[in-house]
Amino acid sequence: MTTDVQEPHGFDFPCEYPVKVMGPNTATFAEEVVEVIKAHAPEVSSNSVHTKTSSSGKYQSVTVLVMALSKDHLLSIYTDVRNIEGVAWTL
């Protein structure tokens, strides 16, 4: 017996993609994340950025909506974002 199950094909690039980063709740963390991402996606504006502080107040999550051009483009963004001091995780 055969079944015609198709594997998911992933993203259709280009597409909008939310880059999420968690790190310390400092005055400059979100700005640093946005600056690093803008080096790869200069179209990012303040309307594309959302921040949220953890309930303990120790951490801040930063979500930046980018126009992802390819898988390699996203990998480059994440590689540079992970090099920011204090980054706890990315999604």
Beta strands, then each sheet from edge to edge (+ up, - down):
strand 1: 15-24
strand 2: 49-53
strand 3: 59-68
strand 4: 89-90
sheet 1: 2+ 3- 1+ 4-
end
